[in-house]
Amino acid sequence: MNITELRPSDGRKSFYGKALVLTSDNKIQLQSYNTIVCEIENGNFKRLWGGYSATTMRHINAFIEAFNIQGGGKKWWDSLEVLG
């Protein structure tokens, strides 16, 4: 497994280690603080965490932008089924 820090897409300098991208053979996961919140598996985006916070939403928005996933924002997040 490869672990890298996620870079902000909103002009901030850093997430200061609070948002990590975990990459394995066929999965790319976003860890926000200590929780895996979503993943991309075989090209499909999956919501794994049923919660919401403004900070974690910034992490999710940067993650989906980095991997060219359509969506973003609270309304979009709330519309997704929790699969985890």
A tleap script that builds the chain and sets N, CA, C and O, in Angstrom:
source leaprc.protein.ff14SB
mol = sequence {
  NMET ASN ILE THR GLU LEU ARG PRO SER ASP
  GLY ARG LYS SER PHE TYR GLY LYS ALA LEU
  VAL LEU THR SER ASP ASN LYS ILE GLN LEU
  GLN SER TYR ASN THR ILE VAL CYS GLU ILE
  GLU ASN GLY ASN PHE LYS ARG LEU TRP GLY
  GLY TYR SER ALA THR THR MET ARG HIE ILE
  ASN ALA PHE ILE GLU ALA PHE ASN ILE GLN
  GLY GLY GLY LYS LYS TRP TRP ASP SER LEU
  GLU VAL LEU CGLY
}
set mol.1.N position { 0.850 -1.182 0.000 }
set mol.1.CA position { 0.000 0.000 0.000 }
set mol.1.C position { 0.894 1.243 0.000 }
set mol.1.O position { 1.910 1.297 0.693 }
set mol.2.N position { 0.496 2.224 -0.783 }
set mol.2.CA position { 1.198 3.494 -0.858 }
set mol.2.C position { 0.346 4.558 -0.162 }
set mol.2.O position { -0.862 4.628 -0.388 }
set mol.3.N position { 0.968 5.384 0.684 }
set mol.3.CA position { 0.257 6.440 1.415 }
set mol.3.C position { 0.882 7.785 1.067 }
set mol.3.O position { 2.089 7.978 1.217 }
set mol.4.N position { 0.035 8.729 0.592 }
set mol.4.CA position { 0.507 10.078 0.288 }
set mol.4.C position { -0.449 11.098 0.890 }
set mol.4.O position { -1.623 10.810 1.122 }
set mol.5.N position { 0.073 12.287 1.137 }
set mol.5.CA position { -0.789 13.369 1.632 }
set mol.5.C position { -1.574 13.954 0.466 }
set mol.5.O position { -1.035 14.162 -0.621 }
set mol.6.N position { -2.850 14.216 0.707 }
set mol.6.CA position { -3.694 14.855 -0.293 }
set mol.6.C position { -3.389 16.347 -0.319 }
set mol.6.O position { -3.236 16.977 0.728 }
set mol.7.N position { -3.303 16.898 -1.506 }
set mol.7.CA position { -3.080 18.341 -1.663 }
set mol.7.C position { -4.410 19.058 -1.823 }
set mol.7.O position { -5.290 18.575 -2.535 }
set mol.8.N position { -4.568 20.193 -1.178 }
set mol.8.CA position { -5.815 20.969 -1.320 }
set mol.8.C position { -6.001 21.470 -2.752 }
set mol.8.O position { -5.037 21.704 -3.479 }
set mol.9.N position { -7.256 21.625 -3.128 }
set mol.9.CA position { -7.571 22.167 -4.456 }
set mol.9.C position { -8.235 23.535 -4.344 }
set mol.9.O position { -8.679 24.096 -5.346 }
set mol.10.N position { -8.304 24.077 -3.118 }
set mol.10.CA position { -9.028 25.331 -2.892 }
set mol.10.C position { -8.114 26.499 -2.510 }
set mol.10.O position { -8.569 27.479 -1.919 }
set mol.11.N position { -6.825 26.391 -2.849 }
set mol.11.CA position { -5.908 27.484 -2.579 }
set mol.11.C position { -5.193 27.402 -1.232 }
set mol.11.O position { -4.268 28.175 -0.982 }
set mol.12.N position { -5.600 26.496 -0.376 }
set mol.12.CA position { -4.911 26.316 0.906 }
set mol.12.C position { -3.549 25.686 0.650 }
set mol.12.O position { -3.334 25.038 -0.374 }
set mol.13.N position { -2.639 25.884 1.585 }
set mol.13.CA position { -1.293 25.344 1.417 }
set mol.13.C position { -1.220 23.846 1.673 }
set mol.13.O position { -0.510 23.130 0.967 }
set mol.14.N position { -1.948 23.366 2.677 }
set mol.14.CA position { -1.836 21.969 3.077 }
set mol.14.C position { -3.034 21.568 3.923 }
set mol.14.O position { -3.736 22.414 4.478 }
set mol.15.N position { -3.254 20.258 4.011 }
set mol.15.CA position { -4.217 19.713 4.966 }
set mol.15.C position { -3.488 19.243 6.228 }
set mol.15.O position { -4.108 18.674 7.126 }
set mol.16.N position { -2.191 19.477 6.298 }
set mol.16.CA position { -1.369 19.203 7.482 }
set mol.16.C position { -1.462 17.760 7.954 }
set mol.16.O position { -1.552 17.489 9.151 }
set mol.17.N position { -1.441 16.841 6.999 }
set mol.17.CA position { -1.435 15.420 7.311 }
set mol.17.C position { -2.776 14.851 7.730 }
set mol.17.O position { -2.850 13.687 8.124 }
set mol.18.N position { -3.829 15.635 7.656 }
set mol.18.CA position { -5.153 15.175 8.089 }
set mol.18.C position { -5.951 14.510 6.969 }
set mol.18.O position { -7.018 13.950 7.218 }
set mol.19.N position { -5.441 14.568 5.737 }
set mol.19.CA position { -6.093 13.924 4.590 }
set mol.19.C position { -5.041 13.117 3.832 }
set mol.19.O position { -4.093 13.671 3.277 }
set mol.20.N position { -5.230 11.798 3.821 }
set mol.20.CA position { -4.265 10.904 3.186 }
set mol.20.C position { -4.926 10.111 2.070 }
set mol.20.O position { -6.108 9.775 2.150 }
set mol.21.N position { -4.156 9.814 1.028 }
set mol.21.CA position { -4.614 8.970 -0.068 }
set mol.21.C position { -3.890 7.632 0.073 }
set mol.21.O position { -2.661 7.574 0.061 }
set mol.22.N position { -4.669 6.561 0.206 }
set mol.22.CA position { -4.143 5.213 0.362 }
set mol.22.C position { -4.372 4.472 -0.950 }
set mol.22.O position { -5.515 4.300 -1.375 }
set mol.23.N position { -3.304 4.038 -1.588 }
set mol.23.CA position { -3.398 3.395 -2.887 }
set mol.23.C position { -2.928 1.955 -2.796 }
set mol.23.O position { -1.823 1.682 -2.326 }
set mol.24.N position { -3.776 1.030 -3.249 }
set mol.24.CA position { -3.399 -0.376 -3.345 }
set mol.24.C position { -3.651 -0.829 -4.778 }
set mol.24.O position { -3.827 0.004 -5.666 }
set mol.25.N position { -3.669 -2.131 -5.012 }
set mol.25.CA position { -3.751 -2.653 -6.380 }
set mol.25.C position { -4.898 -2.077 -7.197 }
set mol.25.O position { -4.671 -1.576 -8.298 }
set mol.26.N position { -6.130 -2.137 -6.681 }
set mol.26.CA position { -7.268 -1.667 -7.484 }
set mol.26.C position { -8.141 -0.665 -6.731 }
set mol.26.O position { -9.272 -0.398 -7.137 }
set mol.27.N position { -7.615 -0.106 -5.628 }
set mol.27.CA position { -8.384 0.835 -4.815 }
set mol.27.C position { -7.563 2.071 -4.506 }
set mol.27.O position { -6.354 2.006 -4.281 }
set mol.28.N position { -8.259 3.204 -4.502 }
set mol.28.CA position { -7.679 4.462 -4.033 }
set mol.28.C position { -8.646 4.984 -2.980 }
set mol.28.O position { -9.801 5.280 -3.286 }
set mol.29.N position { -8.179 5.096 -1.747 }
set mol.29.CA position { -9.051 5.502 -0.650 }
set mol.29.C position { -8.628 6.855 -0.096 }
set mol.29.O position { -7.455 7.224 -0.136 }
set mol.30.N position { -9.615 7.587 0.425 }
set mol.30.CA position { -9.363 8.844 1.120 }
set mol.30.C position { -9.564 8.625 2.608 }
set mol.30.O position { -10.632 8.204 3.052 }
set mol.31.N position { -8.519 8.918 3.372 }
set mol.31.CA position { -8.616 8.897 4.827 }
set mol.31.C position { -8.619 10.337 5.317 }
set mol.31.O position { -7.648 11.069 5.122 }
set mol.32.N position { -9.713 10.738 5.952 }
set mol.32.CA position { -9.844 12.071 6.532 }
set mol.32.C position { -9.761 11.900 8.044 }
set mol.32.O position { -10.580 11.204 8.644 }
set mol.33.N position { -8.776 12.532 8.646 }
set mol.33.CA position { -8.451 12.287 10.053 }
set mol.33.C position { -8.178 10.792 10.197 }
set mol.33.O position { -7.231 10.312 9.574 }
set mol.34.N position { -8.917 10.045 10.952 }
set mol.34.CA position { -8.649 8.610 11.129 }
set mol.34.C position { -9.713 7.725 10.488 }
set mol.34.O position { -9.821 6.547 10.831 }
set mol.35.N position { -10.503 8.277 9.559 }
set mol.35.CA position { -11.622 7.548 8.976 }
set mol.35.C position { -11.482 7.447 7.461 }
set mol.35.O position { -11.216 8.441 6.785 }
set mol.36.N position { -11.664 6.239 6.938 }
set mol.36.CA position { -11.742 6.067 5.486 }
set mol.36.C position { -13.143 6.520 5.077 }
set mol.36.O position { -14.132 5.900 5.466 }
set mol.37.N position { -13.233 7.592 4.299 }
set mol.37.CA position { -14.537 8.179 3.990 }
set mol.37.C position { -15.068 7.802 2.616 }
set mol.37.O position { -16.281 7.766 2.405 }
set mol.38.N position { -14.162 7.519 1.676 }
set mol.38.CA position { -14.603 7.159 0.330 }
set mol.38.C position { -13.464 6.469 -0.394 }
set mol.38.O position { -12.318 6.473 0.055 }
set mol.39.N position { -13.812 5.873 -1.529 }
set mol.39.CA position { -12.788 5.197 -2.319 }
set mol.39.C position { -13.188 5.165 -3.784 }
set mol.39.O position { -14.349 5.347 -4.149 }
set mol.40.N position { -12.189 4.929 -4.593 }
set mol.40.CA position { -12.385 4.667 -6.010 }
set mol.40.C position { -11.871 3.251 -6.231 }
set mol.40.O position { -10.695 2.963 -6.009 }
set mol.41.N position { -12.765 2.371 -6.672 }
set mol.41.CA position { -12.387 0.986 -6.931 }
set mol.41.C position { -12.781 0.639 -8.353 }
set mol.41.O position { -13.948 0.738 -8.732 }
set mol.42.N position { -11.797 0.235 -9.131 }
set mol.42.CA position { -12.019 -0.089 -10.549 }
set mol.42.C position { -12.761 1.039 -11.266 }
set mol.42.O position { -13.629 0.783 -12.101 }
set mol.43.N position { -12.422 2.276 -10.942 }
set mol.43.CA position { -12.999 3.441 -11.599 }
set mol.43.C position { -14.327 3.919 -11.027 }
set mol.43.O position { -14.859 4.931 -11.481 }
set mol.44.N position { -14.873 3.212 -10.036 }
set mol.44.CA position { -16.163 3.562 -9.445 }
set mol.44.C position { -15.974 4.241 -8.090 }
set mol.44.O position { -15.279 3.717 -7.219 }
set mol.45.N position { -16.593 5.406 -7.917 }
set mol.45.CA position { -16.523 6.134 -6.655 }
set mol.45.C position { -17.531 5.557 -5.672 }
set mol.45.O position { -18.677 5.291 -6.037 }
set mol.46.N position { -17.105 5.361 -4.421 }
set mol.46.CA position { -17.986 4.823 -3.380 }
set mol.46.C position { -17.881 5.662 -2.113 }
set mol.46.O position { -16.784 5.990 -1.660 }
set mol.47.N position { -19.017 5.999 -1.558 }
set mol.47.CA position { -19.074 6.667 -0.251 }
set mol.47.C position { -19.064 5.584 0.820 }
set mol.47.O position { -19.886 4.668 0.789 }
set mol.48.N position { -18.130 5.688 1.772 }
set mol.48.CA position { -17.994 4.678 2.809 }
set mol.48.C position { -18.353 5.190 4.203 }
set mol.48.O position { -18.506 4.393 5.128 }
set mol.49.N position { -18.487 6.483 4.362 }
set mol.49.CA position { -18.738 7.095 5.670 }
set mol.49.C position { -20.066 7.832 5.623 }
set mol.49.O position { -20.322 8.591 4.689 }
set mol.50.N position { -20.902 7.618 6.610 }
set mol.50.CA position { -22.222 8.226 6.624 }
set mol.50.C position { -22.277 9.620 7.192 }
set mol.50.O position { -23.340 10.242 7.184 }
set mol.51.N position { -21.175 10.130 7.682 }
set mol.51.CA position { -21.167 11.437 8.322 }
set mol.51.C position { -20.896 12.584 7.362 }
set mol.51.O position { -20.771 12.403 6.151 }
set mol.52.N position { -20.809 13.769 7.951 }
set mol.52.CA position { -20.484 14.989 7.196 }
set mol.52.C position { -19.806 15.973 8.130 }
set mol.52.O position { -20.223 16.137 9.277 }
set mol.53.N position { -18.772 16.619 7.648 }
set mol.53.CA position { -18.199 17.801 8.293 }
set mol.53.C position { -17.653 18.691 7.184 }
set mol.53.O position { -17.280 18.205 6.116 }
set mol.54.N position { -17.608 19.971 7.435 }
set mol.54.CA position { -17.130 20.908 6.417 }
set mol.54.C position { -15.673 20.621 6.051 }
set mol.54.O position { -15.301 20.688 4.880 }
set mol.55.N position { -14.862 20.305 7.037 }
set mol.55.CA position { -13.444 20.036 6.764 }
set mol.55.C position { -13.289 18.761 5.938 }
set mol.55.O position { -12.542 18.742 4.959 }
set mol.56.N position { -13.983 17.711 6.324 }
set mol.56.CA position { -13.894 16.471 5.553 }
set mol.56.C position { -14.445 16.677 4.147 }
set mol.56.O position { -13.946 16.063 3.205 }
set mol.57.N position { -15.456 17.520 3.978 }
set mol.57.CA position { -15.969 17.802 2.639 }
set mol.57.C position { -14.908 18.481 1.795 }
set mol.57.O position { -14.828 18.220 0.595 }
set mol.58.N position { -14.092 19.342 2.380 }
set mol.58.CA position { -12.973 19.940 1.626 }
set mol.58.C position { -11.991 18.854 1.190 }
set mol.58.O position { -11.467 18.896 0.077 }
set mol.59.N position { -11.742 17.878 2.075 }
set mol.59.CA position { -10.858 16.767 1.709 }
set mol.59.C position { -11.467 15.978 0.546 }
set mol.59.O position { -10.770 15.656 -0.416 }
set mol.60.N position { -12.753 15.668 0.629 }
set mol.60.CA position { -13.437 14.900 -0.420 }
set mol.60.C position { -13.414 15.657 -1.743 }
set mol.60.O position { -13.148 15.066 -2.790 }
set mol.61.N position { -13.687 16.948 -1.706 }
set mol.61.CA position { -13.676 17.753 -2.940 }
set mol.61.C position { -12.300 17.730 -3.598 }
set mol.61.O position { -12.203 17.620 -4.820 }
set mol.62.N position { -11.234 17.832 -2.802 }
set mol.62.CA position { -9.881 17.781 -3.356 }
set mol.62.C position { -9.589 16.391 -3.937 }
set mol.62.O position { -8.953 16.275 -4.984 }
set mol.63.N position { -10.050 15.356 -3.262 }
set mol.63.CA position { -9.847 13.972 -3.707 }
set mol.63.C position { -10.531 13.732 -5.049 }
set mol.63.O position { -9.912 13.209 -5.975 }
set mol.64.N position { -11.804 14.109 -5.158 }
set mol.64.CA position { -12.514 13.841 -6.412 }
set mol.64.C position { -11.957 14.691 -7.562 }
set mol.64.O position { -11.948 14.260 -8.715 }
set mol.65.N position { -11.499 15.890 -7.236 }
set mol.65.CA position { -10.888 16.716 -8.280 }
set mol.65.C position { -9.579 16.095 -8.758 }
set mol.65.O position { -9.298 16.088 -9.956 }
set mol.66.N position { -8.784 15.578 -7.836 }
set mol.66.CA position { -7.498 14.971 -8.188 }
set mol.66.C position { -7.666 13.756 -9.099 }
set mol.66.O position { -6.793 13.459 -9.915 }
set mol.67.N position { -8.797 13.052 -8.956 }
set mol.67.CA position { -9.019 11.830 -9.728 }
set mol.67.C position { -10.142 11.959 -10.757 }
set mol.67.O position { -10.683 10.961 -11.233 }
set mol.68.N position { -10.483 13.208 -11.091 }
set mol.68.CA position { -11.465 13.493 -12.155 }
set mol.68.C position { -12.811 12.792 -11.954 }
set mol.68.O position { -13.374 12.229 -12.893 }
set mol.69.N position { -13.313 12.834 -10.730 }
set mol.69.CA position { -14.627 12.297 -10.416 }
set mol.69.C position { -15.608 13.463 -10.420 }
set mol.69.O position { -15.333 14.502 -9.819 }
set mol.70.N position { -16.737 13.308 -11.083 }
set mol.70.CA position { -17.750 14.359 -11.126 }
set mol.70.C position { -18.485 14.425 -9.790 }
set mol.70.O position { -18.780 13.395 -9.184 }
set mol.71.N position { -18.777 15.634 -9.338 }
set mol.71.CA position { -19.539 15.817 -8.102 }
set mol.71.C position { -18.892 16.869 -7.221 }
set mol.71.O position { -18.087 17.683 -7.674 }
set mol.72.N position { -19.258 16.831 -5.976 }
set mol.72.CA position { -18.695 17.750 -4.998 }
set mol.72.C position { -19.766 18.518 -4.260 }
set mol.72.O position { -20.842 18.786 -4.794 }
set mol.73.N position { -19.462 18.866 -3.042 }
set mol.73.CA position { -20.369 19.646 -2.217 }
set mol.73.C position { -21.293 18.788 -1.367 }
set mol.73.O position { -21.447 17.590 -1.603 }
set mol.74.N position { -21.901 19.419 -0.383 }
set mol.74.CA position { -22.742 18.711 0.589 }
set mol.74.C position { -23.964 18.058 -0.052 }
set mol.74.O position { -24.280 16.911 0.263 }
set mol.75.N position { -24.645 18.755 -0.931 }
set mol.75.CA position { -25.853 18.198 -1.556 }
set mol.75.C position { -25.517 16.924 -2.327 }
set mol.75.O position { -26.236 15.929 -2.228 }
set mol.76.N position { -24.440 16.951 -3.084 }
set mol.76.CA position { -23.991 15.779 -3.831 }
set mol.76.C position { -23.639 14.654 -2.865 }
set mol.76.O position { -24.074 13.518 -3.050 }
set mol.77.N position { -22.847 14.966 -1.828 }
set mol.77.CA position { -22.406 13.970 -0.839 }
set mol.77.C position { -23.611 13.306 -0.176 }
set mol.77.O position { -23.665 12.082 -0.053 }
set mol.78.N position { -24.573 14.121 0.250 }
set mol.78.CA position { -25.759 13.599 0.917 }
set mol.78.C position { -26.619 12.714 -0.001 }
set mol.78.O position { -27.371 11.869 0.484 }
set mol.79.N position { -26.511 12.903 -1.308 }
set mol.79.CA position { -27.308 12.124 -2.250 }
set mol.79.C position { -26.731 10.735 -2.503 }
set mol.79.O position { -27.408 9.877 -3.069 }
set mol.80.N position { -25.487 10.507 -2.090 }
set mol.80.CA position { -24.835 9.220 -2.335 }
set mol.80.C position { -25.222 8.180 -1.290 }
set mol.80.O position { -25.367 8.496 -0.109 }
set mol.81.N position { -25.386 6.944 -1.735 }
set mol.81.CA position { -25.640 5.851 -0.809 }
set mol.81.C position { -24.350 5.502 -0.066 }
set mol.81.O position { -23.275 5.479 -0.664 }
set mol.82.N position { -24.457 5.232 1.226 }
set mol.82.CA position { -23.304 4.820 2.029 }
set mol.82.C position { -23.120 3.324 1.834 }
set mol.82.O position { -24.012 2.534 2.142 }
set mol.83.N position { -21.956 2.942 1.321 }
set mol.83.CA position { -21.711 1.547 0.998 }
set mol.83.C position { -20.753 0.866 1.979 }
set mol.83.O position { -20.486 -0.328 1.845 }
set mol.84.N position { -20.251 1.581 2.930 }
set mol.84.CA position { -19.259 0.999 3.833 }
set mol.84.C position { -19.799 0.625 5.166 }
set mol.84.O position { -19.060 0.126 6.014 }
savepdb mol mol.pdb
quit
